[in-house]
Amino acid sequence: MTPATNAKSRTSASRAFLTSEAAGGILLMGAAALAMLVANSPFAHDYHDLLHLPVSPALTSKLGPMTPHLWINDGLMAVFFLLVGLEIKREFIDGRLSTWSRRTLPAIAAGAGMAVPALIYLMAAGGDPILRSGWAVPAATDIAFAIGVLALLGSRAPASLKLFLTTVAIVDDLGAVAIIAFFYTAAIDLVALSAAGAILLVMWILGRTAVRALPIYLLLAALLWYAVLLSGVHATVAGVLAAAMIPLKATPGAPDSAESPLHRLEHALSPIVAFVIVPIFGFANAGVALTGIAISDVLAPLPLGIAAGLFVGKQLGIFGAILLCVRFGLSTRLRGATWLQIYGVSLLCGIGFTMSLFIGALAFPRNADLVEEAKIGVLLGSIASAIAGYAVLRFAAPPARHEEIEQQQGREFERDGDAACIIEQRSAGS
């Protein structure tokens, strides 16, 4: 395979991934808008009653009877996190995060983009011990929503920005999973946790012995989910743990290998997660009744801290980290993008939505009023970030200039690849 073919193969895979995320993000926006309409309509009570209607016996006494809301947040979202885990593993082994030099900028940017919003939130929450548990709500980035906004911009958003946003969001997701596992677990059942560990060990052994049958791994993943649910750790963490055990065959330049179980599962899950699970989650969790909400409610410490963390903290953390990395030579500026465009995509990282709503429900599990306040803050911060990021990128530069830059980058890539190929051939001949 020639370098030019490699480049085309990688570009096609990236475009397919971003297109799927973009379409899913736009659908998520529609689902969230519909939830808001229903929650503020005469059907509001029916909406809430349906979500909390017992539909099956309790799987654990900690949760009680299973409702559609619990099945969505603990069941369907475990599949969402399974896909997140697959993407993380692929990127670290065979993708944009496969070398330390590629990990530096997105890792630092994502870390700062989680720390600064958390600090801003804690400042707003003051010394209230109850509110302090929500510190991680503004720390997350919703990749589907953000990519959906970028899709509305078309060629005004350079490919380098889309790839950077995707990479930062993947690192961000890894941090969010760690936060859920370590900070939102109240009590541990050691027997159930040991069972989860044993299942993981079996999956690891199967992978080491070259077992490639996906049904076996999926059955074990389901058992792992139930064991983690019983252990007290949030069940969605099982998705990421299971993903780490799915075998991956490294295929540089051809990420759609039919021989790689991880690639097959990722491609099978992507449309289901993007077009079914995430929109259902958005519809079930974004419905906030706005009747009776005054300005004082919006300016209360909880919603204000979350909104400020997402809108102010994310842009300060991510854009500031990029500036410092470039200034001190840890990385170079994103090719084909101006500083104003980089600032615009830093704003889009303040769209927390899916992950922020999810963490908000975990942070205040026994206080429905605080969960609703958290939703208000998430919606305000995410909408403000989306509008501001879109506006900056919309007027940053004309699309013709972006196309010219990307075409030039493509020619440079192919030329460098051809030169490398010639050198390699000469070395082999000598």
BELTA-V453405 format. One record per backbone hydrogen bond with DSSP energy under -0.5 kcal/mol. CO is the residue of the C=O (numbers start at 1). NH is the residue of the N-H. E is the energy in kcal/mol with one decimal. If there is no record, write none. Layout:
# BELTA-V453405
co=CO nh=NH e=E
co=CO nh=NH e=E
This chain:
# BELTA-V453405
co=2 nh=6 e=-2.5
co=3 nh=7 e=-2.5
co=4 nh=8 e=-2.3
co=5 nh=9 e=-2.5
co=6 nh=10 e=-2.6
co=7 nh=11 e=-2.6
co=8 nh=12 e=-2.7
co=9 nh=13 e=-2.1
co=10 nh=14 e=-2.5
co=11 nh=15 e=-2.8
co=12 nh=16 e=-2.4
co=13 nh=17 e=-2.2
co=14 nh=18 e=-2.7
co=15 nh=19 e=-2.6
co=16 nh=20 e=-2.0
co=17 nh=21 e=-2.4
co=18 nh=22 e=-2.6
co=19 nh=23 e=-2.5
co=20 nh=24 e=-2.4
co=21 nh=25 e=-2.4
co=22 nh=26 e=-2.2
co=23 nh=27 e=-2.2
co=24 nh=28 e=-2.3
co=25 nh=29 e=-2.0
co=26 nh=30 e=-1.8
co=27 nh=31 e=-2.3
co=28 nh=32 e=-2.6
co=29 nh=33 e=-2.4
co=30 nh=34 e=-2.3
co=31 nh=35 e=-2.2
co=32 nh=36 e=-2.1
co=33 nh=37 e=-2.1
co=34 nh=38 e=-2.8
co=35 nh=39 e=-2.6
co=36 nh=40 e=-0.9
co=37 nh=40 e=-0.6
co=38 nh=41 e=-1.6
co=41 nh=44 e=-1.7
co=43 nh=47 e=-2.3
co=44 nh=48 e=-2.2
co=45 nh=49 e=-2.9
co=46 nh=50 e=-2.4
co=47 nh=51 e=-1.6
co=48 nh=52 e=-1.4
co=50 nh=53 e=-1.2
co=51 nh=69 e=-2.5
co=53 nh=68 e=-0.7
co=56 nh=66 e=-1.6
co=60 nh=63 e=-1.3
co=60 nh=64 e=-1.8
co=64 nh=59 e=-0.5
co=66 nh=55 e=-3.1
co=66 nh=56 e=-1.3
co=67 nh=71 e=-2.7
co=68 nh=72 e=-2.2
co=69 nh=73 e=-2.6
co=70 nh=74 e=-3.0
co=70 nh=75 e=-0.6
co=71 nh=75 e=-1.2
co=71 nh=76 e=-2.4
co=72 nh=77 e=-1.8
co=75 nh=78 e=-0.9
co=75 nh=79 e=-1.0
co=76 nh=79 e=-0.6
co=76 nh=80 e=-1.7
co=77 nh=81 e=-2.4
co=78 nh=82 e=-1.6
co=79 nh=83 e=-2.1
co=80 nh=84 e=-2.2
co=81 nh=85 e=-2.7
co=82 nh=86 e=-2.2
co=83 nh=87 e=-2.4
co=84 nh=88 e=-2.4
co=85 nh=89 e=-2.6
co=86 nh=90 e=-2.6
co=87 nh=91 e=-2.5
co=88 nh=92 e=-2.2
co=89 nh=93 e=-2.1
co=90 nh=94 e=-3.1
co=91 nh=95 e=-1.1
co=91 nh=97 e=-1.6
co=95 nh=98 e=-1.6
co=99 nh=102 e=-0.5
co=99 nh=103 e=-1.2
co=100 nh=104 e=-1.5
co=101 nh=105 e=-0.5
co=102 nh=106 e=-0.6
co=103 nh=107 e=-2.5
co=104 nh=108 e=-2.5
co=105 nh=109 e=-2.8
co=106 nh=110 e=-2.6
co=107 nh=111 e=-2.4
co=108 nh=112 e=-2.6
co=109 nh=113 e=-2.3
co=110 nh=114 e=-0.7
co=111 nh=114 e=-0.9
co=111 nh=115 e=-2.3
co=112 nh=116 e=-2.2
co=114 nh=118 e=-1.3
co=115 nh=119 e=-2.2
co=116 nh=120 e=-2.4
co=117 nh=121 e=-2.5
co=118 nh=122 e=-2.4
co=119 nh=123 e=-2.0
co=120 nh=124 e=-2.0
co=121 nh=125 e=-2.6
co=122 nh=126 e=-1.2
co=125 nh=128 e=-1.4
co=127 nh=129 e=-0.6
co=128 nh=132 e=-1.6
co=130 nh=133 e=-0.8
co=131 nh=134 e=-2.1
co=132 nh=135 e=-1.6
co=134 nh=137 e=-1.6
co=136 nh=139 e=-1.4
co=137 nh=140 e=-0.7
co=141 nh=143 e=-0.9
co=142 nh=146 e=-2.4
co=143 nh=147 e=-2.8
co=144 nh=148 e=-2.0
co=145 nh=149 e=-1.9
co=146 nh=150 e=-2.1
co=147 nh=151 e=-2.1
co=148 nh=152 e=-1.1
co=149 nh=153 e=-0.6
co=150 nh=153 e=-1.1
co=150 nh=154 e=-0.6
co=151 nh=154 e=-0.9
co=153 nh=156 e=-1.8
co=154 nh=157 e=-1.3
co=156 nh=158 e=-0.7
co=158 nh=161 e=-0.8
co=158 nh=162 e=-1.5
co=159 nh=163 e=-2.5
co=160 nh=164 e=-2.1
co=161 nh=165 e=-2.8
co=162 nh=166 e=-2.3
co=163 nh=167 e=-2.4
co=164 nh=168 e=-2.8
co=165 nh=169 e=-2.4
co=166 nh=170 e=-1.9
co=167 nh=171 e=-2.1
co=168 nh=172 e=-2.7
co=169 nh=173 e=-2.6
co=170 nh=174 e=-1.8
co=171 nh=175 e=-2.0
co=172 nh=176 e=-2.3
co=173 nh=177 e=-2.4
co=174 nh=178 e=-1.9
co=175 nh=179 e=-2.2
co=176 nh=180 e=-2.5
co=177 nh=181 e=-2.4
co=178 nh=182 e=-2.4
co=179 nh=183 e=-2.8
co=179 nh=184 e=-0.7
co=180 nh=184 e=-1.0
co=188 nh=190 e=-0.8
co=189 nh=193 e=-2.5
co=190 nh=194 e=-2.3
co=191 nh=195 e=-2.0
co=192 nh=196 e=-2.2
co=193 nh=197 e=-2.1
co=194 nh=198 e=-2.2
co=195 nh=199 e=-2.2
co=196 nh=200 e=-2.2
co=197 nh=201 e=-2.1
co=198 nh=202 e=-2.1
co=199 nh=203 e=-2.3
co=200 nh=204 e=-2.4
co=201 nh=205 e=-2.5
co=202 nh=206 e=-2.4
co=203 nh=207 e=-2.1
co=204 nh=208 e=-2.3
co=205 nh=209 e=-1.7
co=206 nh=211 e=-2.6
co=207 nh=210 e=-1.2
co=212 nh=214 e=-0.7
co=213 nh=216 e=-0.7
co=213 nh=217 e=-1.1
co=214 nh=218 e=-2.5
co=215 nh=219 e=-2.2
co=216 nh=220 e=-2.1
co=217 nh=221 e=-2.3
co=218 nh=222 e=-2.0
co=219 nh=223 e=-1.9
co=220 nh=224 e=-2.5
co=221 nh=225 e=-2.3
co=222 nh=226 e=-1.8
co=223 nh=227 e=-2.2
co=224 nh=228 e=-2.7
co=225 nh=229 e=-2.4
co=226 nh=230 e=-2.1
co=227 nh=231 e=-1.5
co=228 nh=232 e=-0.9
co=228 nh=233 e=-0.6
co=229 nh=232 e=-0.6
co=231 nh=189 e=-2.8
co=234 nh=237 e=-1.9
co=235 nh=238 e=-1.5
co=236 nh=239 e=-1.1
co=236 nh=240 e=-0.8
co=237 nh=241 e=-2.1
co=238 nh=242 e=-2.8
co=239 nh=243 e=-1.9
co=240 nh=244 e=-1.7
co=241 nh=245 e=-0.6
co=242 nh=245 e=-1.2
co=242 nh=246 e=-0.6
co=243 nh=246 e=-1.0
co=247 nh=262 e=-1.9
co=248 nh=250 e=-0.7
co=251 nh=254 e=-2.4
co=254 nh=257 e=-0.8
co=257 nh=260 e=-1.2
co=259 nh=261 e=-0.7
co=260 nh=264 e=-2.2
co=261 nh=265 e=-2.6
co=262 nh=266 e=-2.7
co=263 nh=267 e=-2.3
co=264 nh=268 e=-1.7
co=265 nh=269 e=-2.5
co=266 nh=270 e=-2.2
co=267 nh=271 e=-0.6
co=268 nh=272 e=-0.6
co=269 nh=273 e=-3.0
co=270 nh=274 e=-2.7
co=271 nh=275 e=-2.5
co=272 nh=276 e=-1.5
co=272 nh=277 e=-2.1
co=273 nh=278 e=-2.7
co=276 nh=280 e=-2.1
co=277 nh=281 e=-2.6
co=278 nh=282 e=-2.7
co=279 nh=283 e=-2.6
co=280 nh=284 e=-2.3
co=281 nh=285 e=-1.6
co=282 nh=286 e=-2.0
co=286 nh=288 e=-1.0
co=288 nh=290 e=-0.5
co=290 nh=293 e=-1.7
co=292 nh=294 e=-0.6
co=294 nh=297 e=-0.7
co=294 nh=298 e=-1.5
co=295 nh=299 e=-2.1
co=297 nh=300 e=-1.0
co=300 nh=304 e=-2.4
co=301 nh=305 e=-2.4
co=302 nh=306 e=-2.1
co=303 nh=307 e=-2.7
co=304 nh=308 e=-2.7
co=305 nh=309 e=-2.1
co=306 nh=310 e=-2.5
co=307 nh=311 e=-2.8
co=308 nh=312 e=-2.2
co=308 nh=313 e=-1.9
co=309 nh=314 e=-1.2
co=310 nh=314 e=-0.5
co=311 nh=315 e=-0.5
co=312 nh=316 e=-2.2
co=313 nh=317 e=-2.8
co=314 nh=318 e=-2.7
co=315 nh=319 e=-1.6
co=315 nh=320 e=-0.6
co=316 nh=320 e=-1.6
co=317 nh=321 e=-1.8
co=318 nh=322 e=-2.2
co=319 nh=323 e=-2.4
co=320 nh=324 e=-2.3
co=321 nh=325 e=-2.5
co=322 nh=326 e=-2.4
co=323 nh=327 e=-2.7
co=324 nh=328 e=-2.4
co=325 nh=330 e=-2.1
co=325 nh=331 e=-1.4
co=326 nh=329 e=-1.1
co=334 nh=337 e=-1.4
co=338 nh=342 e=-2.2
co=339 nh=343 e=-2.3
co=340 nh=344 e=-1.9
co=341 nh=345 e=-2.2
co=342 nh=346 e=-1.7
co=343 nh=347 e=-1.8
co=344 nh=348 e=-1.7
co=345 nh=349 e=-1.1
co=347 nh=350 e=-2.1
co=348 nh=351 e=-1.9
co=350 nh=352 e=-1.2
co=351 nh=142 e=-3.7
co=352 nh=355 e=-0.9
co=352 nh=356 e=-1.4
co=353 nh=357 e=-3.4
co=354 nh=358 e=-2.0
co=355 nh=359 e=-2.7
co=356 nh=360 e=-2.4
co=357 nh=361 e=-1.7
co=358 nh=362 e=-1.3
co=359 nh=363 e=-2.4
co=360 nh=364 e=-1.3
co=362 nh=365 e=-0.7
co=364 nh=367 e=-1.3
co=367 nh=371 e=-1.8
co=368 nh=372 e=-2.1
co=369 nh=373 e=-2.1
co=370 nh=374 e=-2.6
co=371 nh=375 e=-2.1
co=372 nh=376 e=-1.9
co=373 nh=377 e=-2.1
co=374 nh=378 e=-2.6
co=375 nh=379 e=-2.8
co=376 nh=380 e=-2.6
co=377 nh=381 e=-2.7
co=378 nh=382 e=-2.6
co=379 nh=383 e=-2.6
co=380 nh=384 e=-2.4
co=381 nh=385 e=-2.1
co=382 nh=386 e=-2.5
co=383 nh=387 e=-2.7
co=384 nh=388 e=-2.5
co=385 nh=389 e=-2.7
co=386 nh=390 e=-2.3
co=387 nh=391 e=-2.4
co=388 nh=392 e=-2.4
co=389 nh=393 e=-2.3
co=390 nh=394 e=-2.6
co=391 nh=395 e=-1.7
co=392 nh=396 e=-0.5
co=393 nh=397 e=-0.6
co=398 nh=401 e=-0.8
co=398 nh=402 e=-1.1
co=399 nh=403 e=-2.2
co=400 nh=404 e=-2.2
co=401 nh=405 e=-2.2
co=402 nh=406 e=-2.7
co=403 nh=407 e=-2.6
co=404 nh=408 e=-2.0
co=405 nh=409 e=-2.4
co=406 nh=410 e=-2.3
co=407 nh=411 e=-2.1
co=408 nh=412 e=-2.3
co=409 nh=413 e=-2.6
co=410 nh=414 e=-2.3
co=411 nh=415 e=-2.4
co=412 nh=416 e=-2.8
co=413 nh=417 e=-2.6
co=414 nh=418 e=-2.7
co=415 nh=419 e=-2.2
co=416 nh=420 e=-2.4
co=417 nh=421 e=-2.2
co=418 nh=422 e=-2.3
co=419 nh=423 e=-2.3
co=420 nh=424 e=-2.4
co=421 nh=425 e=-2.4
co=422 nh=426 e=-2.5
co=423 nh=427 e=-2.5
co=424 nh=428 e=-2.3
co=425 nh=429 e=-2.4
co=426 nh=430 e=-2.0
